[in-house]
Amino acid sequence: MTAGVPERADARANRERLIDAAEAVFAELGLATEMKTVAERAGLGVGTIYRNFATKDDLLAAVLDRLVARGTAIVAQASSLADPAEAVAAIIHAACEHAEANSGLFHAIFSGGIPPDCMPADRSLELQQLMAGVLERGQASGAFRTDMPAAFLAAFLDAFFMTYLELRRSMPAEGIKERLALLFLDAVRSR
């Protein structure tokens, strides 16, 4: 798109169709899938995909940006709860549900390796800051331990998302979210 020229509605729609198709194809077939397969799934020509995404990494970056944006919205809603412990439990539950709903895509992404420049750094930072904010509220209230920085605890909390995905490979979903929430809260509560 040329600077200052608004994108046509059909071009925006095609871009969204490509991202939708890439999500589905990557979830089903993995990240090694050819761009042609994504274009076919979207019902568009290969030229259209390359007009929107110069490389597969560019397309993967768009998929990841959308995925992290959804996760950020979920965490933002959960973190708005007044009680920090309830907010943390809600974040874990919501993140696990997000992981479950997108498990095929997450498994493809984590097993296929993510090129570093594909990760949406700004959105990931926003997500970490939301979680750190909840943990800081808990520390300020005396509910959570203060001997570790909230940013460290937020990274620890983020790791529970990956833990959920790994546990789901061999265990039923029932009870995992609750156990993870209990485990995390036990680790961060003031003694």
C-alpha positions as CSV (number, residue, x, y, z in Angstrom):
1,M,0.0,0.0,0.0
2,T,1.3,3.5,-0.9
3,A,1.7,5.9,2.0
4,G,-1.3,8.1,2.4
5,V,-3.5,6.0,0.1
6,P,-6.3,4.1,1.9
7,E,-6.4,0.4,1.4
8,R,-9.4,-0.8,-0.6
9,A,-12.1,-2.7,1.2
10,D,-11.6,-5.8,-1.0
11,A,-7.9,-5.7,-0.4
12,R,-8.4,-5.6,3.3
13,A,-10.9,-8.5,3.0
14,N,-8.4,-10.5,1.0
15,R,-5.7,-9.9,3.6
16,E,-8.0,-11.1,6.4
17,R,-9.0,-14.2,4.3
18,L,-5.3,-15.0,3.9
19,I,-4.6,-14.7,7.6
20,D,-7.7,-16.8,8.4
21,A,-6.5,-19.5,5.9
22,A,-3.0,-19.4,7.2
23,E,-4.2,-20.0,10.8
24,A,-6.2,-23.0,9.7
25,V,-3.5,-24.4,7.4
26,F,-0.6,-23.9,9.8
27,A,-2.7,-25.6,12.5
28,E,-3.5,-28.6,10.3
29,L,-0.3,-29.0,8.3
30,G,2.4,-27.2,10.3
31,L,4.6,-24.2,9.4
32,A,6.4,-25.9,6.5
33,T,3.2,-25.6,4.5
34,E,3.7,-23.8,1.1
35,M,2.2,-20.4,0.5
36,K,0.3,-21.8,-2.4
37,T,-1.7,-24.0,0.0
38,V,-2.6,-21.0,2.0
39,A,-3.7,-19.1,-1.1
40,E,-5.8,-22.1,-2.2
41,R,-7.5,-22.4,1.2
42,A,-8.3,-18.7,1.1
43,G,-9.7,-19.1,-2.5
44,L,-7.3,-16.6,-3.8
45,G,-4.4,-16.6,-6.3
46,V,-0.8,-17.0,-5.2
47,G,-0.1,-13.4,-6.6
48,T,-2.6,-12.1,-4.0
49,I,-0.8,-13.7,-1.1
50,Y,2.5,-12.2,-2.3
51,R,1.0,-8.7,-2.8
52,N,0.0,-8.9,0.9
53,F,2.9,-10.9,2.4
54,A,6.4,-10.8,0.7
55,T,7.5,-13.9,2.6
56,K,6.0,-16.7,4.7
57,D,7.6,-15.2,7.7
58,D,5.6,-12.0,7.1
59,L,2.4,-14.1,6.9
60,L,3.4,-16.0,10.1
61,A,4.1,-12.6,11.8
62,A,0.5,-11.5,10.9
63,V,-1.0,-14.7,12.3
64,L,1.1,-14.4,15.5
65,D,0.1,-10.8,15.9
66,R,-3.6,-11.7,15.7
67,L,-3.1,-14.6,18.1
68,V,-1.3,-12.5,20.7
69,A,-3.9,-9.7,20.3
70,R,-6.6,-12.2,21.1
71,G,-4.7,-13.4,24.1
72,T,-4.0,-9.8,25.3
73,A,-7.7,-9.0,25.1
74,I,-8.5,-12.1,27.2
75,V,-5.9,-11.2,29.8
76,A,-7.0,-7.6,29.9
77,Q,-10.5,-8.7,30.7
78,A,-9.4,-11.1,33.4
79,S,-7.0,-8.7,34.9
80,S,-9.7,-6.2,35.5
81,L,-11.0,-8.2,38.5
82,A,-10.5,-6.2,41.7
83,D,-9.0,-9.1,43.7
84,P,-5.5,-9.9,42.4
85,A,-5.7,-13.6,43.3
86,E,-9.0,-13.9,41.5
87,A,-7.5,-11.9,38.5
88,V,-4.5,-14.3,38.4
89,A,-6.8,-17.4,38.5
90,A,-9.0,-15.9,35.8
91,I,-5.9,-15.1,33.6
92,I,-4.8,-18.7,33.9
93,H,-8.2,-20.1,33.1
94,A,-8.7,-17.7,30.2
95,A,-5.2,-18.4,28.8
96,C,-5.8,-22.2,29.0
97,E,-9.1,-21.8,27.2
98,H,-7.3,-19.7,24.5
99,A,-4.6,-22.4,24.2
100,E,-7.3,-25.1,23.9
101,A,-9.2,-23.2,21.2
102,N,-6.0,-22.7,19.2
103,S,-4.1,-25.8,20.2
104,G,-3.3,-27.0,16.7
105,L,-1.9,-23.6,15.7
106,F,0.1,-23.3,19.0
107,H,1.6,-26.8,18.6
108,A,2.6,-26.0,15.0
109,I,4.2,-22.8,16.0
110,F,6.1,-24.2,19.0
111,S,7.2,-27.4,17.3
112,G,8.1,-25.7,14.0
113,G,10.2,-23.0,15.6
114,I,9.4,-19.3,15.3
115,P,11.8,-17.1,13.5
116,P,12.7,-14.3,16.0
117,D,11.5,-11.4,13.8
118,C,8.0,-13.0,13.5
119,M,7.1,-12.5,17.2
120,P,5.0,-9.4,17.7
121,A,7.2,-7.7,20.3
122,D,4.9,-4.8,21.1
123,R,1.9,-7.1,21.7
124,S,4.0,-9.5,23.7
125,L,5.3,-6.6,25.9
126,E,1.7,-5.4,26.4
127,L,0.7,-8.9,27.5
128,Q,3.6,-9.1,30.0
129,Q,2.8,-5.6,31.3
130,L,-0.9,-6.5,31.9
131,M,0.2,-9.6,33.9
132,A,2.9,-7.7,35.8
133,G,0.3,-5.0,36.7
134,V,-2.0,-7.6,38.3
135,L,1.0,-9.0,40.2
136,E,2.1,-5.6,41.3
137,R,-1.4,-4.9,42.7
138,G,-1.2,-8.2,44.6
139,Q,2.2,-7.2,46.0
140,A,1.0,-3.7,47.0
141,S,-2.0,-5.2,48.8
142,G,0.3,-7.6,50.7
143,A,-1.4,-10.7,49.1
144,F,1.6,-11.6,47.0
145,R,5.2,-12.0,48.0
146,T,7.5,-9.0,47.3
147,D,10.9,-10.8,47.2
148,M,10.6,-11.3,43.5
149,P,10.0,-8.6,40.9
150,A,6.5,-8.6,39.3
151,A,8.1,-8.9,35.8
152,F,9.8,-12.1,36.9
153,L,6.5,-13.5,38.2
154,A,4.7,-12.4,35.0
155,A,7.2,-14.4,33.0
156,F,6.6,-17.3,35.3
157,L,2.9,-16.9,34.8
158,D,3.3,-16.8,31.1
159,A,5.2,-20.1,31.3
160,F,2.0,-21.7,32.6
161,F,0.5,-21.3,29.2
162,M,3.2,-23.5,27.7
163,T,2.8,-25.9,30.6
164,Y,-0.9,-26.3,29.8
165,L,-0.2,-27.1,26.2
166,E,2.3,-29.8,27.2
167,L,0.0,-31.3,29.9
168,R,-2.8,-31.5,27.3
169,R,-0.8,-33.8,25.2
170,S,-1.2,-36.6,27.8
171,M,-4.0,-35.4,30.1
172,P,-7.6,-34.4,29.8
173,A,-8.4,-30.7,30.1
174,E,-10.5,-31.2,33.1
175,G,-8.7,-30.0,36.2
176,I,-5.5,-28.8,34.6
177,K,-6.5,-25.1,34.7
178,E,-7.5,-25.3,38.4
179,R,-4.3,-27.1,39.3
180,L,-2.2,-24.6,37.5
181,A,-4.0,-21.7,39.2
182,L,-3.5,-23.3,42.6
183,L,0.1,-24.0,42.0
184,F,0.9,-20.5,40.8
185,L,-1.0,-18.8,43.5
186,D,0.6,-21.0,46.2
187,A,4.0,-20.0,44.8
188,V,3.3,-16.2,44.8
189,R,1.1,-15.7,47.9
190,S,2.7,-14.0,50.9
191,R,3.8,-16.3,53.6
